[in-house]
Amino acid sequence: MSKSYECQIFHYIYSELTGEPLADIEAGTTWEQIGEDFKCPHCHANKKMFREALE
Ligand SMILES: [Zn+2]
């Protein structure tokens, strides 16, 4: 089952189901597979600022 992660600053949600075209992340990429240099496309917060979100 895919998960989603929400940026706690801007409430942007990364969904493993859709990936993130803005960051060249393919659909189906899990949170663990995303590099530690990933930043929120909207506010540039790093991965530590994200929390698992309920769909
Ligand atoms: Zn953000």
PDB file of the backbone (N, CA, C, O) and the ligand in Angstrom, with CONECT records:
HET     ZN  A 101       1
ATOM      1  N   MET A   1       0.844  -1.203   0.000  1.00  0.00           N
ATOM      2  CA  MET A   1       0.000   0.000   0.000  1.00  0.00           C
ATOM      3  C   MET A   1       0.872   1.243   0.000  1.00  0.00           C
ATOM      4  O   MET A   1       1.839   1.335   0.756  1.00  0.00           O
ATOM      5  N   SER A   2       0.528   2.188  -0.845  1.00  0.00           N
ATOM      6  CA  SER A   2       1.346   3.392  -0.933  1.00  0.00           C
ATOM      7  C   SER A   2       1.030   4.351   0.210  1.00  0.00           C
ATOM      8  O   SER A   2      -0.062   4.338   0.778  1.00  0.00           O
ATOM      9  N   LYS A   3       2.009   5.172   0.523  1.00  0.00           N
ATOM     10  CA  LYS A   3       1.854   6.146   1.598  1.00  0.00           C
ATOM     11  C   LYS A   3       2.007   7.561   1.049  1.00  0.00           C
ATOM     12  O   LYS A   3       2.481   7.781  -0.065  1.00  0.00           O
ATOM     13  N   SER A   4       1.586   8.500   1.876  1.00  0.00           N
ATOM     14  CA  SER A   4       1.773   9.908   1.536  1.00  0.00           C
ATOM     15  C   SER A   4       2.474  10.597   2.695  1.00  0.00           C
ATOM     16  O   SER A   4       2.339  10.199   3.851  1.00  0.00           O
ATOM     17  N   TYR A   5       3.218  11.628   2.365  1.00  0.00           N
ATOM     18  CA  TYR A   5       3.955  12.375   3.388  1.00  0.00           C
ATOM     19  C   TYR A   5       3.679  13.854   3.209  1.00  0.00           C
ATOM     20  O   TYR A   5       3.720  14.373   2.094  1.00  0.00           O
ATOM     21  N   GLU A   6       3.399  14.524   4.303  1.00  0.00           N
ATOM     22  CA  GLU A   6       2.981  15.918   4.239  1.00  0.00           C
ATOM     23  C   GLU A   6       4.037  16.839   4.815  1.00  0.00           C
ATOM     24  O   GLU A   6       4.556  16.616   5.909  1.00  0.00           O
ATOM     25  N   CYS A   7       4.343  17.876   4.056  1.00  0.00           N
ATOM     26  CA  CYS A   7       5.232  18.930   4.548  1.00  0.00           C
ATOM     27  C   CYS A   7       4.500  19.697   5.653  1.00  0.00           C
ATOM     28  O   CYS A   7       3.382  20.171   5.453  1.00  0.00           O
ATOM     29  N   GLN A   8       5.136  19.814   6.810  1.00  0.00           N
ATOM     30  CA  GLN A   8       4.480  20.439   7.952  1.00  0.00           C
ATOM     31  C   GLN A   8       4.435  21.963   7.835  1.00  0.00           C
ATOM     32  O   GLN A   8       3.743  22.623   8.611  1.00  0.00           O
ATOM     33  N   ILE A   9       5.154  22.515   6.893  1.00  0.00           N
ATOM     34  CA  ILE A   9       5.173  23.970   6.748  1.00  0.00           C
ATOM     35  C   ILE A   9       4.100  24.434   5.771  1.00  0.00           C
ATOM     36  O   ILE A   9       3.289  25.306   6.080  1.00  0.00           O
ATOM     37  N   PHE A  10       4.115  23.829   4.581  1.00  0.00           N
ATOM     38  CA  PHE A  10       3.248  24.336   3.520  1.00  0.00           C
ATOM     39  C   PHE A  10       2.091  23.398   3.242  1.00  0.00           C
ATOM     40  O   PHE A  10       1.224  23.710   2.426  1.00  0.00           O
ATOM     41  N   HIS A  11       2.061  22.242   3.913  1.00  0.00           N
ATOM     42  CA  HIS A  11       1.030  21.239   3.721  1.00  0.00           C
ATOM     43  C   HIS A  11       0.988  20.685   2.301  1.00  0.00           C
ATOM     44  O   HIS A  11      -0.048  20.232   1.815  1.00  0.00           O
ATOM     45  N   TYR A  12       2.138  20.736   1.660  1.00  0.00           N
ATOM     46  CA  TYR A  12       2.307  20.000   0.407  1.00  0.00           C
ATOM     47  C   TYR A  12       2.355  18.513   0.747  1.00  0.00           C
ATOM     48  O   TYR A  12       2.946  18.130   1.756  1.00  0.00           O
ATOM     49  N   ILE A  13       1.748  17.683  -0.075  1.00  0.00           N
ATOM     50  CA  ILE A  13       1.757  16.242   0.167  1.00  0.00           C
ATOM     51  C   ILE A  13       2.477  15.510  -0.954  1.00  0.00           C
ATOM     52  O   ILE A  13       2.136  15.643  -2.130  1.00  0.00           O
ATOM     53  N   TYR A  14       3.481  14.734  -0.560  1.00  0.00           N
ATOM     54  CA  TYR A  14       4.120  13.826  -1.508  1.00  0.00           C
ATOM     55  C   TYR A  14       3.397  12.488  -1.445  1.00  0.00           C
ATOM     56  O   TYR A  14       3.265  11.901  -0.371  1.00  0.00           O
ATOM     57  N   SER A  15       2.930  12.008  -2.588  1.00  0.00           N
ATOM     58  CA  SER A  15       2.255  10.717  -2.659  1.00  0.00           C
ATOM     59  C   SER A  15       3.141   9.721  -3.395  1.00  0.00           C
ATOM     60  O   SER A  15       3.600   9.991  -4.504  1.00  0.00           O
ATOM     61  N   GLU A  16       3.376   8.578  -2.780  1.00  0.00           N
ATOM     62  CA  GLU A  16       4.170   7.537  -3.450  1.00  0.00           C
ATOM     63  C   GLU A  16       3.461   7.054  -4.714  1.00  0.00           C
ATOM     64  O   GLU A  16       4.108   6.593  -5.654  1.00  0.00           O
ATOM     65  N   LEU A  17       2.163   7.158  -4.735  1.00  0.00           N
ATOM     66  CA  LEU A  17       1.364   6.706  -5.878  1.00  0.00           C
ATOM     67  C   LEU A  17       1.671   7.533  -7.132  1.00  0.00           C
ATOM     68  O   LEU A  17       1.773   6.986  -8.230  1.00  0.00           O
ATOM     69  N   THR A  18       1.815   8.821  -6.967  1.00  0.00           N
ATOM     70  CA  THR A  18       1.985   9.696  -8.128  1.00  0.00           C
ATOM     71  C   THR A  18       3.403  10.205  -8.314  1.00  0.00           C
ATOM     72  O   THR A  18       3.739  10.719  -9.381  1.00  0.00           O
ATOM     73  N   GLY A  19       4.242  10.070  -7.294  1.00  0.00           N
ATOM     74  CA  GLY A  19       5.582  10.635  -7.390  1.00  0.00           C
ATOM     75  C   GLY A  19       5.508  12.153  -7.409  1.00  0.00           C
ATOM     76  O   GLY A  19       4.539  12.742  -6.932  1.00  0.00           O
ATOM     77  N   GLU A  20       6.544  12.787  -7.966  1.00  0.00           N
ATOM     78  CA  GLU A  20       6.548  14.256  -8.042  1.00  0.00           C
ATOM     79  C   GLU A  20       7.245  14.708  -9.313  1.00  0.00           C
ATOM     80  O   GLU A  20       8.469  14.826  -9.357  1.00  0.00           O
ATOM     81  N   PRO A  21       6.429  14.967 -10.373  1.00  0.00           N
ATOM     82  CA  PRO A  21       7.014  15.409 -11.644  1.00  0.00           C
ATOM     83  C   PRO A  21       7.871  16.666 -11.503  1.00  0.00           C
ATOM     84  O   PRO A  21       8.845  16.830 -12.237  1.00  0.00           O
ATOM     85  N   LEU A  22       7.527  17.543 -10.585  1.00  0.00           N
ATOM     86  CA  LEU A  22       8.298  18.781 -10.400  1.00  0.00           C
ATOM     87  C   LEU A  22       9.728  18.490  -9.953  1.00  0.00           C
ATOM     88  O   LEU A  22      10.631  19.299 -10.164  1.00  0.00           O
ATOM     89  N   ALA A  23       9.925  17.321  -9.330  1.00  0.00           N
ATOM     90  CA  ALA A  23      11.253  16.965  -8.839  1.00  0.00           C
ATOM     91  C   ALA A  23      11.820  15.742  -9.568  1.00  0.00           C
ATOM     92  O   ALA A  23      12.765  15.109  -9.097  1.00  0.00           O
ATOM     93  N   ASP A  24      11.223  15.420 -10.735  1.00  0.00           N
ATOM     94  CA  ASP A  24      11.669  14.271 -11.532  1.00  0.00           C
ATOM     95  C   ASP A  24      11.645  12.967 -10.743  1.00  0.00           C
ATOM     96  O   ASP A  24      12.534  12.129 -10.893  1.00  0.00           O
ATOM     97  N   ILE A  25      10.620  12.796  -9.898  1.00  0.00           N
ATOM     98  CA  ILE A  25      10.462  11.559  -9.144  1.00  0.00           C
ATOM     99  C   ILE A  25       9.309  10.771  -9.761  1.00  0.00           C
ATOM    100  O   ILE A  25       8.177  11.249  -9.832  1.00  0.00           O
ATOM    101  N   GLU A  26       9.618   9.560 -10.203  1.00  0.00           N
ATOM    102  CA  GLU A  26       8.623   8.755 -10.903  1.00  0.00           C
ATOM    103  C   GLU A  26       7.531   8.257  -9.976  1.00  0.00           C
ATOM    104  O   GLU A  26       7.743   8.085  -8.775  1.00  0.00           O
ATOM    105  N   ALA A  27       6.344   8.025 -10.560  1.00  0.00           N
ATOM    106  CA  ALA A  27       5.243   7.428  -9.810  1.00  0.00           C
ATOM    107  C   ALA A  27       5.688   6.094  -9.229  1.00  0.00           C
ATOM    108  O   ALA A  27       6.385   5.322  -9.887  1.00  0.00           O
ATOM    109  N   GLY A  28       5.285   5.831  -8.009  1.00  0.00           N
ATOM    110  CA  GLY A  28       5.628   4.575  -7.360  1.00  0.00           C
ATOM    111  C   GLY A  28       6.914   4.609  -6.552  1.00  0.00           C
ATOM    112  O   GLY A  28       7.267   3.619  -5.913  1.00  0.00           O
ATOM    113  N   THR A  29       7.620   5.736  -6.572  1.00  0.00           N
ATOM    114  CA  THR A  29       8.852   5.865  -5.791  1.00  0.00           C
ATOM    115  C   THR A  29       8.502   5.996  -4.309  1.00  0.00           C
ATOM    116  O   THR A  29       7.751   6.890  -3.921  1.00  0.00           O
ATOM    117  N   THR A  30       9.047   5.107  -3.488  1.00  0.00           N
ATOM    118  CA  THR A  30       8.728   5.165  -2.060  1.00  0.00           C
ATOM    119  C   THR A  30       9.513   6.284  -1.390  1.00  0.00           C
ATOM    120  O   THR A  30      10.534   6.746  -1.900  1.00  0.00           O
ATOM    121  N   TRP A  31       9.021   6.699  -0.252  1.00  0.00           N
ATOM    122  CA  TRP A  31       9.669   7.761   0.525  1.00  0.00           C
ATOM    123  C   TRP A  31      11.124   7.399   0.839  1.00  0.00           C
ATOM    124  O   TRP A  31      12.020   8.242   0.788  1.00  0.00           O
ATOM    125  N   GLU A  32      11.328   6.120   1.165  1.00  0.00           N
ATOM    126  CA  GLU A  32      12.686   5.672   1.507  1.00  0.00           C
ATOM    127  C   GLU A  32      13.637   5.769   0.320  1.00  0.00           C
ATOM    128  O   GLU A  32      14.840   5.957   0.501  1.00  0.00           O
ATOM    129  N   GLN A  33      13.103   5.642  -0.895  1.00  0.00           N
ATOM    130  CA  GLN A  33      13.940   5.678  -2.098  1.00  0.00           C
ATOM    131  C   GLN A  33      14.341   7.093  -2.491  1.00  0.00           C
ATOM    132  O   GLN A  33      15.276   7.288  -3.268  1.00  0.00           O
ATOM    133  N   ILE A  34      13.641   8.063  -1.960  1.00  0.00           N
ATOM    134  CA  ILE A  34      13.940   9.459  -2.295  1.00  0.00           C
ATOM    135  C   ILE A  34      15.185   9.897  -1.534  1.00  0.00           C
ATOM    136  O   ILE A  34      15.309   9.633  -0.338  1.00  0.00           O
ATOM    137  N   GLY A  35      16.085  10.551  -2.207  1.00  0.00           N
ATOM    138  CA  GLY A  35      17.331  10.988  -1.584  1.00  0.00           C
ATOM    139  C   GLY A  35      17.104  11.976  -0.444  1.00  0.00           C
ATOM    140  O   GLY A  35      16.096  12.682  -0.396  1.00  0.00           O
ATOM    141  N   GLU A  36      18.059  12.004   0.458  1.00  0.00           N
ATOM    142  CA  GLU A  36      17.969  12.920   1.605  1.00  0.00           C
ATOM    143  C   GLU A  36      18.047  14.385   1.166  1.00  0.00           C
ATOM    144  O   GLU A  36      17.766  15.289   1.953  1.00  0.00           O
ATOM    145  N   ASP A  37      18.429  14.613  -0.090  1.00  0.00           N
ATOM    146  CA  ASP A  37      18.502  15.994  -0.585  1.00  0.00           C
ATOM    147  C   ASP A  37      17.168  16.472  -1.144  1.00  0.00           C
ATOM    148  O   ASP A  37      17.065  17.593  -1.642  1.00  0.00           O
ATOM    149  N   PHE A  38      16.134  15.612  -1.061  1.00  0.00           N
ATOM    150  CA  PHE A  38      14.805  16.026  -1.524  1.00  0.00           C
ATOM    151  C   PHE A  38      14.314  17.218  -0.716  1.00  0.00           C
ATOM    152  O   PHE A  38      14.481  17.279   0.502  1.00  0.00           O
ATOM    153  N   LYS A  39      13.702  18.166  -1.428  1.00  0.00           N
ATOM    154  CA  LYS A  39      13.111  19.319  -0.751  1.00  0.00           C
ATOM    155  C   LYS A  39      11.687  19.524  -1.244  1.00  0.00           C
ATOM    156  O   LYS A  39      11.366  19.230  -2.396  1.00  0.00           O
ATOM    157  N   CYS A  40      10.851  20.025  -0.367  1.00  0.00           N
ATOM    158  CA  CYS A  40       9.487  20.366  -0.740  1.00  0.00           C
ATOM    159  C   CYS A  40       9.522  21.292  -1.960  1.00  0.00           C
ATOM    160  O   CYS A  40      10.212  22.312  -1.939  1.00  0.00           O
ATOM    161  N   PRO A  41       8.778  20.943  -3.032  1.00  0.00           N
ATOM    162  CA  PRO A  41       8.786  21.775  -4.247  1.00  0.00           C
ATOM    163  C   PRO A  41       8.235  23.178  -4.006  1.00  0.00           C
ATOM    164  O   PRO A  41       8.475  24.083  -4.804  1.00  0.00           O
ATOM    165  N   HIS A  42       7.505  23.362  -2.921  1.00  0.00           N
ATOM    166  CA  HIS A  42       6.865  24.656  -2.662  1.00  0.00           C
ATOM    167  C   HIS A  42       7.629  25.527  -1.686  1.00  0.00           C
ATOM    168  O   HIS A  42       7.789  26.725  -1.920  1.00  0.00           O
ATOM    169  N   CYS A  43       8.104  24.946  -0.598  1.00  0.00           N
ATOM    170  CA  CYS A  43       8.765  25.786   0.410  1.00  0.00           C
ATOM    171  C   CYS A  43      10.209  25.358   0.675  1.00  0.00           C
ATOM    172  O   CYS A  43      10.896  25.972   1.492  1.00  0.00           O
ATOM    173  N   HIS A  44      10.675  24.307  -0.011  1.00  0.00           N
ATOM    174  CA  HIS A  44      12.075  23.866   0.078  1.00  0.00           C
ATOM    175  C   HIS A  44      12.463  23.320   1.447  1.00  0.00           C
ATOM    176  O   HIS A  44      13.644  23.286   1.794  1.00  0.00           O
ATOM    177  N   ALA A  45      11.482  22.899   2.216  1.00  0.00           N
ATOM    178  CA  ALA A  45      11.789  22.218   3.468  1.00  0.00           C
ATOM    179  C   ALA A  45      12.380  20.840   3.154  1.00  0.00           C
ATOM    180  O   ALA A  45      12.025  20.231   2.144  1.00  0.00           O
ATOM    181  N   ASN A  46      13.272  20.350   4.005  1.00  0.00           N
ATOM    182  CA  ASN A  46      13.862  19.038   3.739  1.00  0.00           C
ATOM    183  C   ASN A  46      12.984  17.909   4.280  1.00  0.00           C
ATOM    184  O   ASN A  46      11.939  18.145   4.886  1.00  0.00           O
ATOM    185  N   LYS A  47      13.435  16.683   4.044  1.00  0.00           N
ATOM    186  CA  LYS A  47      12.609  15.508   4.377  1.00  0.00           C
ATOM    187  C   LYS A  47      12.248  15.436   5.862  1.00  0.00           C
ATOM    188  O   LYS A  47      11.209  14.883   6.224  1.00  0.00           O
ATOM    189  N   LYS A  48      13.098  15.991   6.711  1.00  0.00           N
ATOM    190  CA  LYS A  48      12.824  15.937   8.155  1.00  0.00           C
ATOM    191  C   LYS A  48      11.549  16.700   8.523  1.00  0.00           C
ATOM    192  O   LYS A  48      10.962  16.470   9.581  1.00  0.00           O
ATOM    193  N   MET A  49      11.127  17.611   7.639  1.00  0.00           N
ATOM    194  CA  MET A  49       9.941  18.418   7.930  1.00  0.00           C
ATOM    195  C   MET A  49       8.650  17.732   7.486  1.00  0.00           C
ATOM    196  O   MET A  49       7.562  18.289   7.628  1.00  0.00           O
ATOM    197  N   PHE A  50       8.777  16.531   6.952  1.00  0.00           N
ATOM    198  CA  PHE A  50       7.594  15.806   6.492  1.00  0.00           C
ATOM    199  C   PHE A  50       7.136  14.781   7.514  1.00  0.00           C
ATOM    200  O   PHE A  50       7.942  14.189   8.232  1.00  0.00           O
ATOM    201  N   ARG A  51       5.841  14.588   7.563  1.00  0.00           N
ATOM    202  CA  ARG A  51       5.251  13.555   8.417  1.00  0.00           C
ATOM    203  C   ARG A  51       4.360  12.678   7.554  1.00  0.00           C
ATOM    204  O   ARG A  51       3.776  13.142   6.574  1.00  0.00           O
ATOM    205  N   GLU A  52       4.260  11.406   7.924  1.00  0.00           N
ATOM    206  CA  GLU A  52       3.374  10.522   7.215  1.00  0.00           C
ATOM    207  C   GLU A  52       1.939  11.043   7.310  1.00  0.00           C
ATOM    208  O   GLU A  52       1.480  11.429   8.386  1.00  0.00           O
ATOM    209  N   ALA A  53       1.248  11.049   6.194  1.00  0.00           N
ATOM    210  CA  ALA A  53      -0.109  11.589   6.158  1.00  0.00           C
ATOM    211  C   ALA A  53      -1.111  10.476   5.871  1.00  0.00           C
ATOM    212  O   ALA A  53      -0.816   9.522   5.152  1.00  0.00           O
ATOM    213  N   LEU A  54      -2.278  10.618   6.437  1.00  0.00           N
ATOM    214  CA  LEU A  54      -3.340   9.663   6.168  1.00  0.00           C
ATOM    215  C   LEU A  54      -4.074  10.099   4.914  1.00  0.00           C
ATOM    216  O   LEU A  54      -4.387  11.277   4.742  1.00  0.00           O
ATOM    217  N   GLU A  55      -4.347   9.139   4.038  1.00  0.00           N
ATOM    218  CA  GLU A  55      -5.048   9.462   2.788  1.00  0.00           C
ATOM    219  C   GLU A  55      -6.486   9.882   3.077  1.00  0.00           C
ATOM    220  O   GLU A  55      -7.236  10.192   2.152  1.00  0.00           O
TER     221      GLU A  55
HETATM  222 ZN    ZN A 101       6.702  22.581   2.060  1.00  0.00          ZN2+
END
